[in-house]
Amino acid sequence: MLNRELVAASTEPLILSLLSRGESYGYALIQEVKRISGDKIEWTDGMLYPVLHRMEREGWIASRWGEAENGRKRKYYSLKKDGKKALKDQRRQWVAVSGVFKQLWEEQYV
Amino acid sequence: MFNLDQAISEWRRQMLATGVKAFDILDELESHLRENIDEQILAGSNPQQAFEIAVRRIGNPDALRVEFAKVGGGRWAFLRRLKTAFLRASLQSPSLSAFTDSARQTLELAAMEAPRLHHDFIGTEHVLLGMLQLENGVLPGVLKRMGLDRQDLRNQVEKWVEKWVGIPPSGRMSGRLPYTPRARKALFLAAREAKACHSPTVGPEHIFLGLLLEGDGVAGRVLKDLGLTAETARGEILKEPPKP
């Protein structure tokens, strides 16, 4: 399990990355993250929504109400141009951090 | 018997009472809740269990309210505030002076029904219960002709309300009780309906139509379950000559 700070810091880039694959909605995003991380990243369900709304206000993502196959109302989110830029920027930073760790930890085993 | 729709609507009220007020947010959280419950039921859970787990997973209402409150601001905040201000001005609640005496009496009775049912809000169900106590005016006759017995209807509403045993009210029972957004919407629709019927005042019969048109509140659901539609009710009301 990740600690609280790391979960908080990684939520936005994770959402941006997931939405870069195409439109999605809150419940599916949570399930996706759980699945891809092998249950290591688990968000408190409700807490995802304020983050989505904040990102929408930032102008990174757009939302629309749609209907699911079962007729249920769903709010779908998609990435906007500014969101793509934000993703690129955040990705650069995470790659930098993980690159440093990779080097440091690989050196230990040499 | 556990009633999922009723449980969810009660949960929405609880969120509302905590201060998560935006309709859009509540709708989105409800949609999430239902997705989760569906999935659990498919996996073999019973609805009540599924509901309780889903509610727990969605998290503490207070913490959610705090997080949503932080969302404000952003680049277009100024424009959004302007927009809401405009919307508020154009969507003002109908002024109480347009309500007839019996309509006002309905609302007073509704305010008494809520504490009787241990609720700390005035919802559509209380408005309907209040309305059913009226002896005079257009409404009793209209109901009768639609084949509705008032006492029967009261029992139906109370049965619906009592079916749900869950989160106790937050204990804020004193002072003026707030209307739920659905009740407010019903009153707004009532005023619009009165206008459409060329009535200068809003009577209980218009509030009745408002409840039907709103449709999602307890009152709307009970009436719909009885096969009532706003169209037939409107037809019946228009047949009546207006009474004081």
Interface residues (C-beta under 8 A of the other chain):
Chain A: Y25 G26 Y27 T44 D45 G46 M47 Y49 P50 V51 H53 R54 R57 E58 G59 W65 N70 R72 K73 R74 K75
Chain B: I25 D27 E28 L29 S31 H32 R34 E35 N36 D38 A54 R57 I58 G59 A63 L64 E67 F68 K70 V71 G72 G73 G74 R75 W76 A77
